[in-house]
Amino acid sequence: WTVDNNDSRLSYVTIKANTIAEVNYFEEVDGLLDADGHFELNIMLASVETGIPIRNERMRQLFFDTEMFPTATLSASLDMEPLLSLGAGEQTVLVTDAQLTLLGNPTDLTVEAVVARLDEDTLLVSSRQPLVINAEALGLGAGIEQLREIAGLPSISPAVPVSFHLTLRESTAPEP
C-alpha cells in the first residue's frame, strides 16, 4: 500500500498570541504500508504551506531546518488482519503506538485513526482526534522562540494539534 499524495493531507494548527489559531499543512507526503503491517509516513518539511510565503520560508529555515532535516518520519506497526478484512464501505477504529522523528528527535505517540475501505484497492485513514505534539519535546523550542521574536509576538504555543487524512492505494508488484 502506498500513500497517494494527491488525495492526502497532513495539517497542523499553530496558536500565536494566545488566541490566534492558524491552519498549516504539508504539500508533500509519501509512505508505505507493507504486508507485515510496517507503516512509514515521510513528511517533506520544505513543502510546509502556511498561506504566507515569508512565513513558509521562516518555517523552513528557522523552525524545521530543512537543509539539515528535509524529512520527518512517522512509523508504526499495524495489525493488518482488521484492515484487510474490511469490505468496501466498512470502517474500523485503529489505535496504535507510533514514533515520530523530527529534526533527529524521536517521540512516542499513540495514534487513533478511522480506517475505511473505499474500494478493493483503496483505504482512507483519518485521525479520529488530533494528535497534540509538544514542539519543545522534539527540540523545537529555540525555533519557536526565533519565530516569536521575528514576528514580534507575545507567545507561540508549543502544543501543536495535528490531523491527517491519508489515502492508501494497494500496489502490486509487476509481473516478471
N, C-alpha and C positions, 0 to 999 in steps of 0.2 A: 504494500500500500504506500502510495506517495501523496504528500501534501500538495494540493493544487493551489498555487499561489494566487491565481486569478479569482478563485472562489473562497479565499480565506482572509481572515483579518485578526491581527493581534493588536489590541488597543489598551491604552492606559490613561489614567486621569491624574493630572497634576493639580495641586492645590496651593495657590500662592496668596499671600496677604490674608491668610486665614479664611477667606470667604470666596475666592475666585477659583472655580474649577474649570479646567480646560482638557478636552479630549484630544489625545495624540495617538498615532498608530505607526506601524511599520509597513512600508510598501512591499517589502520582500521577506518572505519566509520560505523555507523548504524543510522537508522532513520525510522520514521513512518509518513505517511500522512493518517489522518483518514477521515471518510466520511463527517465530518463537515468542512474539509479544514485546520485543525490544522496540521502544519508540524513541526517536530523537527528532527534535524540532530545532532548526537553526534559524536564528533571527539576525538578519543583516542590519547591524546597528546604524550604518550610514544611510539606510533607507528611512530613517525616522522622519515623520511628517507631523509638524506642529501647526501648520497653517500659516506660519510666518517664516520666510526664507532666512532672515538673520538668526532667528531662534533655532532653526534647523541646524545652521552652521555652528552655533554655540553648543548645541547639544552634542553634535559630532565631535567637536574639538575639546571642549571643556568638561563635558559630562561623561560621554562614552569613550573618549579617546580612541576613535575608530582607526587611527593609524596603527596603534599597537594591538587593539582588540576589536577586529572587524565584526566578530560574531558572538552572540550569546547563545547558549545551548540549554535546552530543557530535555532531560532524558528520564525515562521511566520504563518499568517492566510491567506489562499488562497481561491479564488472563484473557487469552484470545477466545476461549470457548463461548462466553456470553455474547461476544461481539459477532462471531461467525454464525451463531445460531439465530440471530435476528433476521426476520423476514422483512421484505420491503414494507415500509410504513411503520415498522415497530421501532421502539426505542428502549433504552435501559440507562440507569444511572451507574456511573463508574466512579469509584473513589480509589485513588491510588497515591502512593508516595512517589515523589519525583525529586529531581535535583536540578536546580537552575545554576548555571555557571555564567557569571557576568564579570568582565574585567579580571578573569582568572580566579575569582572568588566564588566557591560553591556554597549554596544554601539549600537546605532540605525544605520541601513544601508538601502539603497534602492538597491534591487537586481533586475537585469534584466536577464532573462533567456529565452531560447528557449526550449519549451516542445514539444516533438514529441511522437506520439503513434507508437510504433514499431509493436505491435500486440494487440490483445484483452486484454492481461494481463500485458503489459509492457509499461512503459513511460520512455523516456530518457529526462533528464533535464540537460541542459548545460548552462554555463554562456554565455550570449550574448556579454558581455565585462567583463574584470576583475574587481573585487571589489578592491578598494585600501583601505587597512586597515592601520590606523595610530597606530603603536605599542605603542607609547608613551601615546596616549589617553586611551589605555587599561591597563596602569600601567606597561608597559614592558620596560620603559626607562632604569631602573637600570640594567636589564638583558642584554639589548643591549650594555650598557657600559662595563659590565663584559666580555662579549664575545669579544668586540673590544679590550680590554686590553690584554686578554689571547692570542688572535690571533695576537697581535701587528699590528693592522690595523689602518689607519688614520681615517676611518669612516665606519659605517654601517648605512644604511638609515633606518629611522623608517617607511617610506612609503613602504608597502608590497602589491604588486599586487597578488590577489588570484583568481584562476579559479577553476571551478568544472565541473564534468561530472558524473551525478548520474543516475543509473538505478533503477527504482522503479518497483516492481512486485506486482500485486494485490494478496492479500491473502484472503482466505475465511475462515470463522470460521468452525471448524469441526462440522459435523452433530452429534447431541446427540444420 
